[in-house]
Amino acid sequence: MQEKALELLKLYRLRNTAMRRQVLELFLKAGHKALSSSNLESALEKTDRITLYRTLKTFERNGIIHQAIDGSGVTKYALCHGQCSEHDHMDDHPHFHCKDCGKTICLEGKIQNNVKVPKGFIVQQKHFILEGTCSDCSN
């Protein structure tokens, strides 16, 4: 994981810091699962909340992670799996939120937008959330 984290930092031309490496490693281990800042804080040994917040914003701004809106009111982030960039996040895919354990994961596929938006309205974000029980909780 550490080697992949270093590759990502180099690819996005970001300075290699201990916090950035550790946070990237956690996202790489999580795979498609979204993580909240509190998840990250508890997993990191020494955490400065402000440095963590800045790291998350830097990663989001550069297209490394995206917000996984799941309706829980907790901001969660997931690793981008594609060619996201600073100006073009390709994260318009659905998320699944388990109502039992609170886990949120990225699902494959794109959101199909067949909604007719009234004239003069400008859509800035789309979120598609499926809620239910994950396989871990349903067993």
For each residue, the residues with C-beta under 8 A, 3 or more apart:
1: 4 5 25 28 29
2: 5 6 21 25
3: 6 7
4: 1 7 8 24 28
5: 1 2 8 9 20 21 24 25 28
6: 2 3 9 10 16 21
7: 3 4 10 11
8: 4 5 11 12 24 64
9: 5 6 12 14 15 16 20 21 24
10: 6 7 13 16
11: 7 8
12: 8 9 62 63 64
13: 10
14: 9 20 58 62
15: 9 20
16: 6 9 10 20 21
17: 20 21
18: 21 22
19: 22 23 44 48 51 52 55
20: 5 9 14 15 16 17 23 24 55 58 59
21: 2 5 6 9 16 17 18 24 25
22: 18 19 25 26 44
23: 19 20 26 27 40 44 52 55 56 59
24: 4 5 8 9 20 21 27 28 59 64
25: 1 2 5 21 22 28 29
26: 22 23 29 30 35 40 43 44
27: 23 24 30 35 64 65 77 78 79
28: 1 4 5 24 25 31 79
29: 1 25 26
30: 26 27 33 34 35 78 79
31: 28 79
32: 78 79 81 105 106 107
33: 30 78 103 104 105
34: 30 68 70 76 77 78 95 103 104 105 106
35: 26 27 30 39 40 76 77 78
36: 39 40 74 75 76 77
37: 40 41 49 52 53 56 75
38: 41 42 74
39: 35 36 42 43
40: 23 26 35 36 37 43 44 47 52 56
41: 37 38 44 47 49 52
42: 38 39
43: 26 39 40
44: 19 22 23 26 40 41 47 52
45:
46:
47: 40 41 44 51 52
48: 19 51 52
49: 37 41 52 53
50: 53 54
51: 19 47 48 54 55
52: 19 23 37 40 41 44 47 48 49 55 56
53: 37 49 50 56 57
54: 50 51 57 58
55: 19 20 23 51 52 58 59
56: 23 37 40 52 53 59 60 65 77
57: 53 54 60 61
58: 14 20 54 55 61 62
59: 20 23 24 55 56 62 64 65 77
60: 56 57 63 64 65 66 67 77
61: 57 58 86
62: 12 14 58 59 85 86
63: 12 60 80 84 85 86 88 89
64: 8 12 24 27 59 60 79 80 84
65: 27 56 59 60 77 78 79 80
66: 60 77 78 80 84 89 91
67: 60 75 76 77 91
68: 34 76 77 78 95 104 106
69: 76 95 127 129
70: 34 74 76 95 97 104 129 131
71: 97 129 131
72: 76 97 102 104
73:
74: 36 38 70
75: 36 37 67
76: 34 35 36 67 68 69 70 72 104
77: 27 34 35 36 56 59 60 65 66 67 68
78: 27 30 32 33 34 35 65 66 68 95 104 105 106
79: 27 28 30 31 32 64 65
80: 63 64 65 66 84 89 90 91
81: 32 106
82: 90
83: 90
84: 63 64 66 80 88 89 90 91
85: 62 63 88 89
86: 61 62 63
87:
88: 63 84 85
89: 63 66 80 84 85 92
90: 80 82 83 84
91: 66 67 80 84
92: 89 110 111 126
93: 106 107 108 109 110 111 128
94: 106 107 109 111 128 129 130
95: 34 68 69 70 78 104 105 106 107 127 128 129 130
96: 104 105 107 129 130 131 132 134
97: 70 71 72 102 103 104 129 130 131
98: 101 102 103 104 131 132 133 134 136 137
99: 102 131 132 133
100: 133 134 137
101: 98 134 136 137
102: 72 97 98 99
103: 33 34 97 98 134 136
104: 33 34 68 70 72 76 78 95 96 97 98
105: 32 33 34 78 95 96 134
106: 32 34 68 78 81 93 94 95
107: 32 93 94 95 96 130
108: 93
109: 93 94
110: 92 93
111: 92 93 94 126 128
112:
113: 123 126
114:
115:
116:
117: 121 123
118: 121
119:
120:
121: 117 118
122:
123: 113 117 126
124:
125:
126: 92 111 113 123
127: 69 95
128: 93 94 95 111
129: 69 70 71 94 95 96 97
130: 94 95 96 97 107
131: 70 71 96 97 98 99
132: 96 98 99
133: 98 99 100 137 138
134: 96 98 100 101 103 105 137 138
135: 138 139
136: 98 101 103 139
137: 98 100 101 133 134
138: 133 134 135
139: 135 136
